[in-house]
Amino acid sequence: TLSDYPLAGSNGTCDGVEVSGTWSWLNASEVPLVSVSEYTAVFTPDDLTKYVSVETTVTLNVSKAKTEFTSVPTAGGITYGQKISEANITEVKVTSGTKEVSGKVVWEANDAELRPTVSEAESNTYTVEFRPDDSVNYEGITTEVKVSVEKADSAPNMPADKMNLSFDITKVSANILPDNWK
């Protein structure tokens, strides 16, 4: 809130005379936002019988709040041939200070379409990123997770163990293979 940012200022002046008093925020409970940079401050003179309070605009530079994972995301396993994006990511809690930040954890675009092999599963990590719902005021964050890859029952798009071939075919290349099989 604005009350976390005390105003430091000198006393005011009126017709060349120094007026003692205090500075405060007009709405001290307001949460400063990245998209808003100007807030109203009030000078209240100690002697309200001679002087009146005045308001002024104060520019406050607010940066996006940093976020952190309070629990580490993990990924479910996939079977050989599946994309990384098909591995479920566990729900995690993300905070900024003591405040929980809502958002979603997704696979980083560069990793999402990868199809790792079984041998890569033990050594490769993939990047997930937290995207805050309020991306104006909160930073996103990334981390690395491992994905286990199980062997597939059979190679993707593998034809059955038997193919009915015509006896008049003289070259293997003349066989018609099932769709999506190379």
Summary of the structure (lengths in Angstrom):
residues: 182
radius of gyration: 31.6
end to end distance: 62.3
largest distance: 112.9
contacts: 413
relative contact order: 0.14
helix: 9%
strand: 32%
